[in-house]
């Protein structure tokens, strides 16, 4: 959503200003709140719908966004003006002598087969896209030494809140 294919098969922003502003509002609200969850809660609490199309030729419908839709918009490199191919891959494992296809997995940007930055006009810059991905990753619930998200369990009084005075890393029990 937010882009249309032109007659000469180029990717162009949707000419509907309301659609453009709705997509931009997702990025600005994420910058303001800092989390996907708070962004999606804001859209739902304020009853702000986002545009949606089932298929490219379908008319735009306005629906209240889910967490998954907000996350998909924030994680899609198309909104940063990039064309990407090979972003996901399936891992095949051999189980009991038979090949089993695993679930699709999103790979790291360095593993993408094709990445064309500046392919089309973006709603955000590539630097903003990378910053958003770093923010989303640091908010992960599976807290570890790399993330800054709060741990979900533990017996410590201030689990995840204390930091080392020398290096600034989280202190763990």
ChimeraX attribute file (.defattr): number of C-alpha atoms within 10 A of each C-alpha:
attribute: neighborCount
match mode: 1-to-1
recipient: residues
	/A:1	18
	/A:2	25
	/A:3	20
	/A:4	15
	/A:5	13
	/A:6	11
	/A:7	7
	/A:8	6
	/A:9	8
	/A:10	12
	/A:11	17
	/A:12	15
	/A:13	21
	/A:14	15
	/A:15	11
	/A:16	10
	/A:17	11
	/A:18	13
	/A:19	20
	/A:20	17
	/A:21	13
	/A:22	15
	/A:23	20
	/A:24	15
	/A:25	16
	/A:26	20
	/A:27	20
	/A:28	13
	/A:29	17
	/A:30	21
	/A:31	16
	/A:32	11
	/A:33	13
	/A:34	15
	/A:35	19
	/A:36	22
	/A:37	16
	/A:38	15
	/A:39	23
	/A:40	23
	/A:41	15
	/A:42	15
	/A:43	20
	/A:44	16
	/A:45	9
	/A:46	9
	/A:47	12
	/A:48	15
	/A:49	14
	/A:50	23
	/A:51	18
	/A:52	19
	/A:53	14
	/A:54	10
	/A:55	9
	/A:56	12
	/A:57	9
	/A:58	9
	/A:59	11
	/A:60	16
	/A:61	11
	/A:62	13
	/A:63	14
	/A:64	16
	/A:65	20
	/A:66	15
	/A:67	15
	/A:68	12
	/A:69	14
	/A:70	20
	/A:71	18
	/A:72	11
	/A:73	16
	/A:74	21
	/A:75	16
	/A:76	16
	/A:77	23
	/A:78	24
	/A:79	25
	/A:80	23
	/A:81	23
	/A:82	20
	/A:83	17
	/A:84	17
	/A:85	11
	/A:86	13
	/A:87	19
	/A:88	15
	/A:89	13
	/A:90	11
	/A:91	11
	/A:92	12
	/A:93	12
	/A:94	9
	/A:95	9
	/A:96	7
	/A:97	7
	/A:98	9
	/A:99	10
	/A:100	12
	/A:101	12
	/A:102	11
	/A:103	11
	/A:104	11
	/A:105	11
	/A:106	13
	/A:107	12
	/A:108	9
	/A:109	14
	/A:110	9
	/A:111	12
	/A:112	15
	/A:113	11
	/A:114	14
	/A:115	17
	/A:116	12
	/A:117	17
	/A:118	14
	/A:119	15
	/A:120	18
	/A:121	17
	/A:122	19
	/A:123	19
	/A:124	16
	/A:125	17
	/A:126	18
	/A:127	10
	/A:128	14
	/A:129	21
	/A:130	15
	/A:131	13
	/A:132	20
	/A:133	15
	/A:134	12
	/A:135	19
	/A:136	19
	/A:137	16
	/A:138	18
	/A:139	18
	/A:140	16
	/A:141	13
	/A:142	13
	/A:143	16
	/A:144	15
	/A:145	10
	/A:146	11
	/A:147	19
	/A:148	19
	/A:149	19
	/A:150	17
	/A:151	16
	/A:152	10
	/A:153	8
	/A:154	11
	/A:155	7
	/A:156	9
	/A:157	9
	/A:158	11
	/A:159	17
	/A:160	21
	/A:161	13
	/A:162	13
	/A:163	13
	/A:164	10
	/A:165	9
	/A:166	6
	/A:167	7
	/A:168	9
	/A:169	15
	/A:170	18
	/A:171	14
	/A:172	16
	/A:173	9
